[in-house]
Amino acid sequence: MADRPKILRTVSSLRRALEPYRRARQAIALIPTMGALHEGHLKLVREARKRARRVVVSIFVNPTQFAPHEDFGSYPRTFEADIKELTALKVDAVWAPTPAAMYPEGFATRIAPEGAALAGLEDKFRPHFFGGVATVVTKLFTQVRPDFAMFGQKDYQQLRVVTQMASDLDLGVKVIGVPTVREKDGLALSSRNVYLSEAERAVAPTLSRVLKASAARIKRGEPIEMVMEEGASEIAHAGFKLDYLEARHALTLKPIASIKDGPIRLLVAAKIGKTRLIDNLGV
């Protein structure tokens, strides 16, 4: 069996472990995760290996991106299973800090992203979210100092926020967006899919089907507003409580009215039962 990755719990141990790689001028790729790894995360690792000699995966369920009513306490935590998967992929190191290591007593600094972080999508329904993400990702980037950082496109608004932040703050890391991994029926992989009941799981692929059909209709030249309204109706009819179904500029996430305003990204968020799902697709 392959050697387990180095499991690092403190910033000092992390820096000691990575220093030999830097001295040898070996490129480092970081995959930030909250654990509960699935095939989507493992694809990020494989893509990272194509770009960098050394691969670091962070596992940290970040409390600052959860509101009090959200699922921080029940978020799936499968650390030993995650390490087994990462060992098989020959990951070099796992950065698994405690909350106290990331946010020690007296911690008083936050990142407040704008631009795509204020697009009226996830930020409208989770106003706390991107501040928490931006702060923890900035810390991860400065702790690991990677050459590359891999993020899944499923969390598309997050990808745009992190990409802009890394550029604006000169963090010296190239952010790579990796296409969403899906089940055979189209459902985007997510750690929260384990919350779905059997009946909810059967309905969940409605989101990806609506995105795919809507993208095809927009490409054919049908009016975007009409396509979005009919897609929203189909999602609601399937039993979802829809937060949004939007056509946005793929880079800025600003609203668009015509295919000429593109490139276009369709984004959706909806709740089925107690589980909130998000997805997106390019036009």
C-alpha positions as CSV (number, residue, x, y, z in Angstrom):
1,M,0.0,0.0,0.0
2,A,1.2,3.5,-0.7
3,D,2.5,5.6,2.1
4,R,0.0,7.8,3.8
5,P,0.3,11.5,3.1
6,K,1.9,13.6,5.8
7,I,-1.0,14.8,8.0
8,L,-0.2,18.3,9.3
9,R,-2.0,20.1,12.1
10,T,-0.1,23.3,12.7
11,V,1.2,26.1,10.4
12,S,4.8,25.5,11.6
13,S,4.7,21.8,10.8
14,L,3.1,22.6,7.4
15,R,5.9,25.0,6.5
16,R,8.6,22.6,7.6
17,A,7.0,19.8,5.5
18,L,6.7,21.9,2.3
19,E,10.1,23.7,2.5
20,P,12.1,20.8,0.9
21,Y,9.7,20.9,-2.1
22,R,10.4,24.6,-2.5
23,R,14.1,24.2,-2.2
24,A,13.9,21.6,-4.9
25,R,11.8,24.0,-7.0
26,Q,9.0,21.5,-7.2
27,A,5.6,23.0,-8.1
28,I,2.9,22.6,-5.4
29,A,-0.8,22.3,-6.1
30,L,-3.5,22.8,-3.4
31,I,-7.0,21.4,-3.3
32,P,-9.0,23.1,-0.6
33,T,-11.8,20.8,0.7
34,M,-14.1,20.4,3.7
35,G,-13.6,16.7,3.6
36,A,-16.3,14.1,3.0
37,L,-14.5,13.5,-0.3
38,H,-16.2,12.2,-3.4
39,E,-15.2,11.6,-7.0
40,G,-15.4,15.3,-7.7
41,H,-12.7,16.0,-5.2
42,L,-10.6,13.1,-6.5
43,K,-10.8,14.5,-10.0
44,L,-9.3,17.7,-8.6
45,V,-6.4,15.7,-7.2
46,R,-5.8,14.0,-10.5
47,E,-5.9,17.3,-12.4
48,A,-3.5,18.8,-9.8
49,R,-1.1,16.0,-10.5
50,K,-0.9,16.9,-14.1
51,R,0.3,20.4,-13.2
52,A,2.4,20.0,-10.1
53,R,5.0,17.6,-8.7
54,R,3.6,17.9,-5.2
55,V,-0.1,17.8,-4.2
56,V,-1.5,19.1,-0.9
57,V,-5.1,18.6,0.1
58,S,-6.6,20.7,2.9
59,I,-9.4,19.3,5.0
60,F,-11.1,21.9,7.1
61,V,-14.8,22.4,7.8
62,N,-14.7,26.2,7.9
63,P,-17.1,27.5,10.6
64,T,-17.1,31.1,9.3
65,Q,-18.9,30.2,6.1
66,F,-21.9,28.6,7.9
67,A,-24.8,30.7,9.3
68,P,-26.1,29.6,12.7
69,H,-29.1,27.9,11.1
70,E,-27.0,25.9,8.6
71,D,-25.4,22.5,8.8
72,F,-22.0,23.1,10.3
73,G,-22.6,20.6,13.2
74,S,-24.0,17.9,10.9
75,Y,-21.8,18.4,7.9
76,P,-20.4,15.0,7.0
77,R,-16.9,14.3,8.4
78,T,-15.2,11.2,7.1
79,F,-11.5,11.9,7.8
80,E,-10.2,8.3,7.9
81,A,-12.0,7.4,4.7
82,D,-10.7,10.6,3.1
83,I,-7.1,9.8,4.0
84,K,-7.6,6.3,2.5
85,E,-8.7,7.8,-0.8
86,L,-5.8,10.4,-0.8
87,T,-3.3,7.7,0.1
88,A,-4.4,5.7,-3.0
89,L,-3.8,8.9,-5.1
90,K,-0.4,9.4,-3.6
91,V,-1.1,12.8,-2.2
92,D,2.0,14.3,-0.5
93,A,0.4,16.1,2.4
94,V,-2.9,16.8,4.1
95,W,-3.3,20.1,5.8
96,A,-5.9,19.5,8.5
97,P,-5.8,22.3,11.0
98,T,-8.1,22.7,14.0
99,P,-10.4,25.7,14.2
100,A,-8.2,27.1,16.9
101,A,-5.2,26.9,14.6
102,M,-7.0,28.7,11.8
103,Y,-8.9,31.2,14.1
104,P,-6.9,31.6,17.3
105,E,-8.1,33.7,20.2
106,G,-8.1,37.4,19.2
107,F,-8.4,36.7,15.5
108,A,-9.8,39.9,14.1
109,T,-9.3,40.1,10.3
110,R,-11.8,39.3,7.6
111,I,-11.7,39.5,3.8
112,A,-14.8,41.3,2.3
113,P,-15.0,40.4,-1.4
114,E,-17.1,42.4,-3.8
115,G,-17.7,42.0,-7.6
116,A,-18.9,38.5,-8.3
117,A,-19.4,38.0,-4.5
118,L,-22.3,40.5,-4.6
119,A,-24.0,39.2,-7.7
120,G,-27.4,38.5,-6.0
121,L,-27.0,34.7,-6.3
122,E,-25.6,32.7,-3.4
123,D,-24.8,35.9,-1.6
124,K,-28.5,36.8,-1.6
125,F,-29.4,33.7,0.3
126,R,-26.2,33.2,2.2
127,P,-24.9,36.7,2.9
128,H,-22.2,35.5,5.3
129,F,-20.8,32.9,2.9
130,F,-18.3,34.6,0.7
131,G,-16.7,36.5,3.4
132,G,-16.0,33.3,5.2
133,V,-14.8,31.6,2.1
134,A,-12.6,34.5,1.0
135,T,-11.0,34.7,4.5
136,V,-10.3,31.0,4.9
137,V,-9.0,30.6,1.3
138,T,-6.7,33.6,1.7
139,K,-5.3,31.9,4.8
140,L,-4.9,28.6,3.0
141,F,-3.1,30.3,0.1
142,T,-0.7,32.1,2.4
143,Q,-0.1,29.1,4.5
144,V,0.6,26.6,1.7
145,R,1.8,29.1,-0.9
146,P,0.9,26.9,-3.8
147,D,1.6,27.5,-7.4
148,F,-1.8,26.2,-8.4
149,A,-5.1,25.8,-6.6
150,M,-7.9,23.5,-7.9
151,F,-11.6,24.4,-7.5
152,G,-14.6,22.6,-8.9
153,Q,-16.9,24.5,-11.3
154,K,-19.9,23.2,-9.4
155,D,-19.5,26.1,-7.0
156,Y,-19.2,28.5,-9.9
157,Q,-19.8,31.8,-8.0
158,Q,-17.2,30.7,-5.5
159,L,-14.7,29.9,-8.3
160,R,-15.2,33.4,-9.7
161,V,-14.8,35.1,-6.3
162,V,-11.6,33.1,-5.5
163,T,-10.1,33.7,-8.9
164,Q,-10.7,37.5,-8.6
165,M,-9.4,37.6,-5.1
166,A,-6.2,35.8,-5.9
167,S,-5.6,38.2,-8.7
168,D,-6.5,41.4,-6.8
169,L,-4.4,40.5,-3.8
170,D,-1.4,39.3,-5.8
171,L,-1.4,36.0,-3.9
172,G,0.9,34.3,-6.5
173,V,-1.4,31.3,-7.1
174,K,-3.1,30.3,-10.4
175,V,-6.7,29.2,-9.7
176,I,-7.8,26.4,-12.0
177,G,-11.5,25.6,-12.4
178,V,-12.2,21.9,-13.1
179,P,-15.4,20.8,-14.8
180,T,-18.2,19.4,-12.6
181,V,-18.3,15.6,-12.0
182,R,-21.8,14.2,-12.3
183,E,-23.7,11.0,-11.7
184,K,-24.9,9.0,-14.7
185,D,-28.3,10.7,-14.4
186,G,-26.7,14.2,-14.4
187,L,-26.8,15.1,-10.7
188,A,-23.7,17.1,-9.7
189,L,-21.6,15.4,-7.1
190,S,-21.8,17.1,-3.7
191,S,-20.9,16.0,-0.1
192,R,-24.5,17.1,0.8
193,N,-26.1,14.5,-1.6
194,V,-25.9,12.1,1.3
195,Y,-28.7,14.0,2.9
196,L,-31.2,13.2,0.1
197,S,-33.9,10.6,0.8
198,E,-34.5,7.9,-1.9
199,A,-37.4,9.9,-3.3
200,E,-35.5,13.2,-3.2
201,R,-32.6,11.6,-5.0
202,A,-34.8,10.5,-7.8
203,V,-36.0,14.1,-8.3
204,A,-32.7,15.8,-7.8
205,P,-31.4,15.4,-11.5
206,T,-34.3,17.8,-12.5
207,L,-31.8,20.6,-11.9
208,S,-29.2,19.4,-14.4
209,R,-31.9,18.5,-17.0
210,V,-33.4,22.0,-16.8
211,L,-30.0,23.6,-17.2
212,K,-29.1,21.4,-20.2
213,A,-32.5,22.0,-21.9
214,S,-32.4,25.8,-21.1
215,A,-28.9,26.1,-22.5
216,A,-29.9,24.4,-25.8
217,R,-32.9,26.7,-26.1
218,I,-30.9,29.8,-25.6
219,K,-28.3,28.6,-28.2
220,R,-31.2,28.3,-30.6
221,G,-32.1,31.9,-30.0
222,E,-35.1,31.7,-27.8
223,P,-35.6,34.7,-25.4
224,I,-33.6,34.2,-22.2
225,E,-36.3,35.6,-19.9
226,M,-38.9,33.2,-21.3
227,V,-36.5,30.2,-21.0
228,M,-35.7,31.1,-17.4
229,E,-39.3,31.5,-16.4
230,E,-40.3,28.1,-17.9
231,G,-37.3,26.4,-16.4
232,A,-38.2,27.8,-13.0
233,S,-41.7,26.5,-13.4
234,E,-40.5,23.0,-14.2
235,I,-38.2,23.0,-11.2
236,A,-40.9,24.1,-8.8
237,H,-43.4,21.6,-10.3
238,A,-40.9,18.8,-9.5
239,G,-41.1,19.7,-5.8
240,F,-38.2,22.0,-5.3
241,K,-38.3,25.3,-3.5
242,L,-36.4,27.5,-5.9
243,D,-33.9,30.1,-4.7
244,Y,-32.8,31.2,-8.2
245,L,-32.4,30.2,-11.8
246,E,-30.4,32.8,-13.6
247,A,-28.5,33.5,-16.8
248,R,-25.4,35.5,-16.1
249,H,-22.2,36.7,-17.7
250,A,-19.8,33.8,-17.2
251,L,-17.0,36.0,-15.9
252,T,-18.6,39.0,-14.1
253,L,-21.9,37.2,-13.1
254,K,-23.8,40.3,-14.1
255,P,-27.3,39.9,-15.4
256,I,-27.6,39.5,-19.2
257,A,-30.6,40.0,-21.5
258,S,-29.3,38.5,-24.8
259,I,-27.0,35.8,-26.0
260,K,-25.0,38.7,-27.5
261,D,-24.1,39.8,-24.0
262,G,-22.3,36.5,-23.4
263,P,-20.4,34.3,-22.6
264,I,-23.3,33.0,-20.6
265,R,-23.5,30.8,-17.5
266,L,-26.7,29.4,-16.2
267,L,-26.9,29.0,-12.4
268,V,-29.5,27.4,-10.2
269,A,-30.0,26.8,-6.4
270,A,-33.0,25.0,-5.0
271,K,-34.0,23.0,-1.9
272,I,-35.6,19.6,-2.0
273,G,-36.7,18.5,1.4
274,K,-34.1,19.8,3.8
275,T,-31.2,19.6,1.2
276,R,-30.1,22.6,-0.8
277,L,-28.5,21.8,-4.1
278,I,-26.7,24.1,-6.6
279,D,-25.6,23.6,-10.1
280,N,-24.6,25.5,-13.2
281,L,-23.8,25.1,-16.9
282,G,-22.2,27.1,-19.7
283,V,-24.2,28.1,-22.7
